[in-house]
Structures are given as C-alpha cells and as structure tokens.
C-alpha cells in the first residue's frame, strides 16, 4: 500500500517513534543531496521538484533554487538533532584542567 503525503510535516507526523522520524529525515536529506549533486554536475534537470518514493510513501516538494534546497536540508538537520536530543537527552561533561595534557 502506497501513501502520498501533502507535506514533509505530515510524513514525519505519521511516524510513531522518534527513531523512525530520525530515519525518515535521513532519507529525505539523502534525496535532496542527490538532487543537488545531479544539478551541480549538469546531468539533472533544474531543481523544481524532488520526490521520495520508498514503496510505502511518496513525497513531492517543489523548490525554486539550489539555495532553497540547501536551506531545507539545514532545517531538516536541525529538526533531526532536536529529535536525537529528545531521544538520548543532553549531557555535559565537566573535566578538571589537570586531566588535560600540557
């Protein structure tokens, strides 16, 4: 059964666990990077749309320029790190200066 989503947020919302959302973001970023690579190499058409079709879901998103694709990737990466922080928590390690090599 294939499902088509109107937006990336609906696609991510459909995922049940945080790790599923992280994996979905990774798949989206991979497709976007490959689209940029094709465009940069001159082998692909101008980027007006990219789509992800993994057999279960289809997502189509339109962009006007490479800069918008780059901004989209950065936004997805920030979102991924938010999910990872929720999954793993945040940690701070305090070290005494004597533990550093001189």
N, C-alpha and C positions, 0 to 999 in steps of 0.2 A: 504494500500500500504506500503510495507516494503522497506527500502532503506539501502544499505550497503555502508559504508564509508571505504576508504583505510587507513585513519589516524584519530587521535583524532582532529588534527587541522582542517581538512575538516569538521568533525562533528560539531565542535564549530563554524566554519565559516558559517555553514548553518543556525544557529540560528539568528533570526532577531533582538532581543533586548538584552541588557546587562543582564537583569534579567533571560532571557531564557538561556543565556550562563552560568550564575552562577548556575542555577538549573541543567544544563547538567553536569557541573563539579562535583556538589554534587553527582549526580547519578553515575558518573564514579568512584569517590573516594569510594563510598559505595561498589561498586562491587569489587574494588581492596582490600579493607579492609576485606571483607568477604572471598575472595580468600586466603588472608594471614592467616586468622583465621582457615580456613579449613586445610591449610598446617601445621600450628603450632600445631593443635590438632591431626594431624596424620590421619585425616579422609579423607582428599582430596588427589588428586594426586600431584606430584611435580608441582610447578607452571612453566609451559612452555607457557601457554596462558590463558587469561581470555577474556570473552566476555560479552557485554552488549546488551541485546535484549529487548527493551521495546514495541515491536509491531510495531513501526514505523521505528526503526533504529537498525542496527546490527553493532557492532564494535568489532573487534578482534585484540588483541595486544599480542605479544609474549615477554616474559622475560626469562632471563637465571637464575635469582636467586631472593631470597626474597629481597636482598639489592636493586636490580633494581626496584622492585615494590615499596619499601619504597621511593626511590628517585623519582619515578614517582608521588607518592602521594604528596610529598613535592612540586614538581614542579607545580602540579595542584592546590594545596592550594595557592601557591604564585600567580598564574595566577588568581585565584578566588578573592584574595584580590585586585589585580590590577583592575579587573572589578568592584568590590564593591567601590573602591576609585573613579573610573570614574563615577559611578552611584550616589554616595552620596556626593562626594567631600571629601576633608580633612579638619579637624577642629583642632584648637589648643585652649585650654582654659588656660588663664593666671589667676592665683589666687594670691592674696596678702597673705603674710605669716601670717598676723593677722587672716585670716579665718581658719587656722589650729588649731586643738586642742592641747593644751600643757599639 
